[in-house]
Amino acid sequence: MRKHRWIRWRKTILWLAALVLIIAIVGLGGPAYWQVALSIGGLLLQLFSAILFIIIQFAAMFWFLGRGRTYWILPGETGFSWEDYRGNPEIVENAKRITTLLKGVKEFKEMGGEAIRGLLLCGPPGTGKSYLAQVIANEANVPFAYASAPSFQNMFFGVSNLKVMGIYRKARKLAKVYGACIIFIDEIDAIGMSRQSGTGGGMGMFGMGGSGLLNELLIQMDPPNIDNSKFGKFLRSLGLRKKKAERPSVLTIGATNLPDVLDQALLRPGRFDRKLWVDSPDYDGRIDIFSYYLQKVKKDDSLTPEKVALDTIGYSPAQIKHIVNESVVIAHQRGAETMNYEDFREAMETYEWGLKQPLRSMSEEEKRNVAYHEAGHAVAQFLLKPHDRVWKVTIIRRGDALGLASTKPTHERYNRSDSEILAEIQVCLAARAVEEEFLGKKLNGVTSDLQQATELAGAYLGLVGMGDELFSWLAVGNQMDGLKNLRPKINLLLNDQMKQVKHLVTENNAFVHRIAEELLSRGDLTGDEIEKMYVDIYGYTRPNPPQLSLTKDLFASKTQND
């Protein structure tokens, strides 16, 4: 011990002696020595200033990059309530339970329970996941942090971890003031992907970092009991504070469209304790959403929530809001004081198909080809699909389509029979059938029709077991392998359905000709207009569609021929 002390003092004495010697030489050496000393001192000062500038620059850069791009919303700032979240009452009921826990964190802990730390919201885009998180925060009267998961990623190693640590540090401070705090991380799959895939958490500079960001998130979501206050640390160091450190109530809400790719460590209890599916609303839910938005705009009596809810099966709340706003825009552009159902239809068509872009240079022969092509689809849709209604048939270009024939469901359905799948295949093939039977030629506009028909036939035979086998390609590989293996049978099925749909269109040739002629004359036809044409031609409304099936022993005859 004494030896170490002597070595330390010896070094100090030597440094002091060297300093005294340098001062003596400079002091006794005259102006020449002073000039040299000043020059050396100036160079050392410049070098020190340069190093200090570089350090400050890097510190400022890391401070700037280390700041999370996070929006902090204090209680009451958003004003969103349960009354504003429409279309999914079951989701609201589950969310209210979480709000109750956040409001009564202290009482819940006194009962011996632990506050939940994570809630995972899963569902398609536009279903209201981030909106729901804001409502929960506002109703619970706690602070709310909104962050996008990709904003945590950084090219510099360690900066991503600093961002995560910073947002949770601030959330814990706010939780001590307000009782709880919510951190909402959108698109959490960007940083929470399974580490087994080698992409979890993102990468740092030069490939360093690996799953470090994900690991940091895991630690921050489920940390040990923490009390980082300086006063608390001081009291514990003096032995004056015996109370154990408490964990502030911070709820992490994550949103994703891809819950299956998340790391299992994120999904375990203690992190994302609960998983809530936020899906597109059903018919009653859409009525509720439309009632909410339509009461805010000026409209006439032709636009009712029940009517437009039937037209928007599968729409998300974000899509519904967009369509209502676009309808107001269209009505305003035409100089109307209120919007009507036609404005709504136009807004929907523009959203789904794109703007109208007529091809004025198209020849009459080409227009006729497109008209008969779409007439084939329309006739098959009208006669073979009882659960759908023809919505619009047009030969005016929209997007990359020269024409289209579209249907809308008459009600929500969740499964299809074998006859309905065959009907869909015949609808796809009807355009080619009309080309061959009425125009006497084959056109290249059936590319997407044949692709869809092939995929449907493949699913019919190799996915849902509606052919002569119960084989499923999901058990042996991907869809492409299944289609290749089933190609002979798929081709047989398509040719069989082509014969049937050719019989259908030739039997209803007057209907085909009438639709094509009206399309050439007017460009657009609605479903109601097509139904009126059918009544005018045949004198009665649409008959019940036939129960479609495959030709008897279709595959057996092929086997015998082989």
C-alpha positions, 0 to 999 in steps of 0.5 A: 500500500505504501509502495503504491502511494510512493509511486503516485507521489513520485509521479506528481513530483516529477511532473511539478519538477518538469513544469518548474524547469520549463518555466525557468528556461522560458523565464531566463531565456529572454524574448526569443524563448518567450516567442517560441513558448507563445507559438507552442502555446498558440498551437496547443490552444488551436489544437484544443479548440479544434478537438473541443469543436469536433466533440461538441459537433458530434455531441450535438449530432448524436443529441439531435439524432437520438431524439425520438420523433414523438408527439406528446399529447397531454390529457384533454388535448385531443378531445376524442371520446367513446362517442367519436369511435364508431362501428365496432361496439365490441372493441369499445367495450374491451377498450373501456376495461383498459381505461378503467384499469388506467383510471384506478391504477392505485386501487388496483395495486392495493388489491394485489394486482399489476397494471397491464403493460402492453396492448397489441392492436391488430387489423387492416390499415384504416380500421382505427387503431391509432384513433382507438389509442387516442380515445383510450388515453383521453378517456383515462385522462393520461398523457399519450405519446405517439411514435412511429416504429421506423423513426426509432431506427438509425444508422449510428450504432446505439442511437436507436437504443437512446431513442427508446430509452428517452421516450420511456424515461419521459413516460415514467416521469409523466406517469408519476404525475398523472398516475399512468402514461400511454406510449403508442407505437405504430407499425411496430412490426418494423422493429419487432420482427422475430429475431430468428429471421435475422432482421429484428430490431433493424441494423446499425452503422456498417451492419452493427446493432442486429436486434439491439433495438428490439432487445432495448424495447423488450427491456423497457417494456418490462423493466425491474422496479425503478426509482431514478429520482435523485432524492430517493437515491440520496435517502436510500444511500443514507439508509433513511428510505426503506420503501422499495422502488415502484414501477410507474404505470406505463402502457405500451400500445402497439399497432400492426397489420402483421402480427404473425411476424412479431418476436415471441418475446414481445407477445409474452405476458408482461409485455403485450399482455392483450391482443385486440383485433380491430377489423373492418365494420359490418353492416350495422357498424357502417350504418353507425359510422355513416350516421356519424359523418353524414350528420356533419355535412349537408345532404339530401334525402337520397343519401341515407346511412342504410343505402350507402352502408350496403354499397360499401361492404368491406370498407374501413372507417378511414375509407368511409370518411374519405368517401364522404369528404370526396362526395362533398368535394364533388357536390361543391365543384358542381355548384350544389348546396347539398350532396346527393347519392349520385355524388357519393357514387361518383366518389366511390367509383373514382376511389375504386377505379380512378378518374374517367379518361376517355380515349377519343382516338379509339376507332369505332371497331375497337369501341365495339370490341370493348362494348361486347367484351364488357357486355359478356361480363355483365350478362354473366354477372346478372344471370349467374350471381344471385348474391351480387348486383351489377353496379356499373358497366362502362367502356370509358377508360379508368386507370389502365382498364379500357372498360369494366363491369363491376358488381356489389354484394347484396348483403355480407357473406362469409363463404361461397358454395361450389356452384358460386365459384363456378359462376365466378369462373364463368363470369371471367370467361364470358368476355372471351365467349362473347368475342368468339360467338358474336365477333368471331375473333379472340382479343387480348383484353382477357389477360386478367380474366384468364388469370383470375379464372385459372386461380379460381379453378386451381382453388376449386380443385386444389384448395377447397376440395370441390373437385374429384380429390381432397388434395390441398396444395397448402400441404406440399408447397406454394400456390405456383407448384400446386397450379403446375401440378393441377394444370391438366385438370384446371384446363379441363375445368376451364374448357368445361365452363367455357362451353357452359357460358357460351351456351348462356350468352348465345341463349341470351343473345338479344340481351348481349346485343342490347347492352353492347349497343347501349354502351356504344351509345352512352358509355356507362350503364348502371345495374338498375338500367341493365335490369330494366333492359332485361325486363323490356326484352323478356317481359319478366324479372331476372330468373333464379340462377342455375345450380352450376356443376362440372360435366359428369365424369369430366376427370374420369374421361380424361384419365381413361384417355390418358 
